[in-house]
Amino acid sequence: MFKSLRPTRRRSKKRNGHKATKATKALIKSGLKLPTWLLVCILMFASTAYFIERQIREQYAYAGLPIPQNSLQVHTWHRVLRNPGFMVGYSDARMNPLWVTYQLNEGTLGSIGPRPSTFSTDWRTIIRVAHQDYTGSGYDRGHLAPNYAMARVHGREAQLKSFLMTNISPQTPELNRQVWQRIEAAAMDHFIPIKQNIWVITGPIFSGFLLGPDVERLNSSWVEIPDAFYKIFIAPATTERPLSVLAFIVPQNVKGNEPLDQFLVTVREIEDKTGLNFLHRLPEDLQERVETTIQPEPWQLDKVKNQRGRYSD
């Protein structure tokens, strides 16, 4: 009796498999026969969404978002991540932001909300970086878009987003809590009252080449440790004054009490060390002038070069 049932089961499976195959083919075939007008609408929607996103991104930067000087240089490849108040060019290979850009102005200055108890993993990254990856490493979780500035200028949501790990790089305590803090404090307390409106581009500088033997990483993860950090301040031209730029490179091995003018550099030097191109939408002659000169006088840097920071990150 059991033998007579076996052929029936095989035929049943074969027929079911045949039906499934036919159904799959029919589904694929029907998908390929979408009306032309619908395909055109889908393409138009995708193109429009991409164009709008590009336009929004450009509002987060002055004279163009930073771009690689050479698209074949793998170490400069990055993805653009948009957040409230700031934009990030993130490298999944280095597990660091390569640049962060944001605007500071004298708009409505908000209050400073409480800091989150932990930093947040960003789901948009390929390899997740977590708060605990830095624990016990000897390095601080260094903000690039600052907590204080994001809260005061862009509000609570921007402040919370500044605690995403895609906005963080490993910084020594002497750098993060002292020199970096002092530059950030100078921006909020000194540069804004002078310039009213400034743009900032900031990020790490690496000397190693991704998987090279000289690359240093956090012990608990593949997060690459930078050698230094740059920060570029841009004050757009007004009817009263021309465009002016102030740029810094701060190495990891600072003591913390150095005068800030010790770290002044040209934008061109930062471009050479990062492989990135800044301010590329400026007229060529103007770009050449502002990227190759150091002029701290319009920023009155002498008044704050030895000033201590507020130590609030």
N, C-alpha and C positions, 0 to 999 in steps of 0.2 A: 504493500500500500504506500509506504514512504517513497519507494523508487519511482512510482508513477507521478509523484508530485514534483520531482526535481526538474524535469524538462519544462514544466509549466512555469516554475519560478524563473528559470533562465530567460524564457521568452518574454516574461513580464518585465524583467529588468531591461532587456534589450529594447522592448517597445517604449518603456518609460525614458530610457536614455535617448532614443531616437526622437521622441516628442520634445525632450528638453533641448536637444540640439536644434531642432526646427524652430522652437520658440526663441532661442538665443539669436539664431540667424535672422529671424523675422524682426526681432527687436533692433538689431544692428542695422538691418536694411531700412527699417522705418526711420531710424535716426539719421541715416544718410539722405533721406528724402525730405528733410526739413524744407519748408517753403523758402524761396530765395529772399523774400521780404523779411522773414524771421532771422535768417543768417545775417542780413545787412543790419538789422536792428541790434543784434548781439554785438557785432563788430563796432557799430557806432557807439553803443553804450560803453564798451570796453575802452575805446579810444577816448571818449569824453571823460570817463573816470580817470584814466591815466593823465590826461591833460590837466584836469582839475587838481589832481594830486601834485603834479609838477608845479603848478602855479602856487599852491598852498606852501609847498616846500620852500619856494623861493622867498616867501615872506619871512622865513626864519633866518635869512642870511643877507648880508650886504655884498653886492657885486658878485653874486653867484655862490652856490655851495662849493666847498672844497672838492676838487677832482684830482685823480692821479695824473701826474705829468706824463707818464707812459703807461698805457693800458696793459702792457705786457709784464709790468712789474708786479708779481704776485703779492708781494708784501704790502702793496697799497690797495689791494682789492677790499672793498667793503660794501655793506648794505646800508641804506638810509632808513633810519627808524624815527618816525615823527612822534613827539610827545607834546603835551600841553606846555608851552613856554620855551621848549628847546628841541633841537634836532641833533641826532647822533649819526655819525658814520662809523658803523661797527664792523670790526674784523672778527669773523668766526675763527680764523686761523690763529690769530694772536690772542683771542678771547679778551679783547680790549677795545674800547672805542678808539678810533684813529683821530677823530675830531668831534667836537661838540660846539654848536653855535647857538647863541641866544642874544636877545636885545635887553638893554637896561635903559630906563628913562625915569623922568620925574613924575610919572603918572601917579595914580592913587596907590600909595604905599600901604600895603596890608600888614596885618599882624603876623607874628611868627607862631605857627601852631606847634604842638609837641612833636618831637622826632619819633618816628616809628621805632619799635624795639629791635627790629631786625631789618636788614636790606632784603629786597625781593628779587627772586629769579625772574628773568624776562623770558616768557614763553616763545617769543619771536626768534630766539637764537637757535642755532643748530645743536650746539653743545651747551648745556645749561651750566651757568656759573651760580653757585649758591653762597649765601652768607657765610657758612661754615668753612668754605674753601680758604678763607683768609685767616681763620682762627689759629692762633699760635704760630703764624708765619713770620712775625716781626714787622709786618707791613700793615699800614692803615688802609682802610677802604676809602680811597681818596675820591671825593666828588669832583667832577669836571663842570657840570652845571651845578652851581653851589646851592645848598639847602637854603641859606639865608636869602640870597638874591632871588631865587625862584619864589619863595614865600612872599617877600616884600613886593615884588614887581608883578608876578604872574599868578599868585594865589595859591590856595591850599592844594589843589589838585596837582599843580606843577611841582610844588614842594614834595608831595608824596612820590611823584614819578621820578624825582631826582634820586630816590633811594633804590631805583632799579639797578641791578648789577651791570647793565649795559652802559651806565653812566659812571662806572667806577673803575679806577686803575690802582694797582699797588703803589703806595707812596710811603716813604720812610716817615716816622713820626716828626722828625725835625723839619721835613719839607711840608707835610700836610698841615701840621698844627701851628707852624710858625711862618715860614716864608710865603707859602701858598695862601694862608689865612690873611697875611698882611697885604698881599696883592689884591685879594678879593675885597678886603675891607676898604682899601684905597679906592677901588672901583665904585663902591656904593657910597662912601662917605665923602670922597674928594673929587673923583672924575665926573660923576653925574652932576653935582652942583655946578661944575665948570662948563661941561659940554651939553648938559640936559639930555642928550640922547647918544648912546654909544652901542656899538655891536661888539661882540666878543667871539673869538674863535680860539679854542683851547684843545690840547690833547697831549699824548705821550710821544716821546722820541725813543726809538730803538736802534741799537747799533748792530745787533745780530741779524741773521737772515733766517727767520722762521725755524727751520729744523737744524740749523747749524750747531756745532759743538759748543759755541760760546753763548748760546741762548740760555738765559736763566729764567726758571719758572718757579711758581709757588710749589712747595713740597707736596701739598695735598691735591694739586690739580695741574692742568696744563696752562694755567693763566701765565702769560709771559710778563716778566718784570721789566718795565722801561728803565732806560738810563737817565732820562731827564723828562721835563715837561715844558711845553711852550704855552704862551698866552698872548694873543694879539687883540689889542683894543683899537677900534676904528670909530672916529668921530666924523660923521658925514659933513660935507660942506654946507654952510648956511650963507645967508646974505652978509653976515658979519665976518665969517672966517672960512678959510679953505679946508679941504679934507685933511685930517691928520691921523697918524697911526703911531701906536706905541707897542713894542713887542718885547717879550721876555723869553729866555730859556733858563730854567732852573734845574740843576742836576740833583740827583737823589742824595748826594753826600754833603748837603749843606749843613752848617751848624745851626742856622735858624735866625741869627741876629745880624746877618750881613745887610748892608744898605741895598735897597732895591735897585738902585742904578747900576750896581755891579752886574746885574743879569740882563741888561739891555742888549738887544741884538737887532739886526735888520730882519724884515719879513723874508727877504731872499735867503738868508741863512737858514731860517726855519724850513723853507721850501727845499733847500738842498739836503737837509737832514731827514726830512720826512718823505720826500718824493711826491708831495702834494702841491697843487697849484691853488693859491688863494687870490681873491680879488680879480679873477680873470675876466670879468665883464667890464672892468674899467677901461677907458681909452688907453692905448698902449703906452703913450708918453707919460700919462699920469700914473699908471701902474708902475712903470719903471722908476719914477721919482719917489713915490711913497714906499716902495719895497726895498730901496737901496740906501735909504738915509735913516739916521737915528736922531730924532728931534724931541727930547723930553720937555723942552721949555713950554710948549703950548699946553702941556698937561700939568705943569707946576709940580713935577715929581719931587723936586728938592724939599718941598714942604712935608712930604710924607714918607720919604725914603727910609727913615729910621723909626717910623711909627710902628707900634706894636699892633697886632691884630686883635679881634674880639674873641677868638678861640671858640666860636660857635659852629664852625664848619659850614 
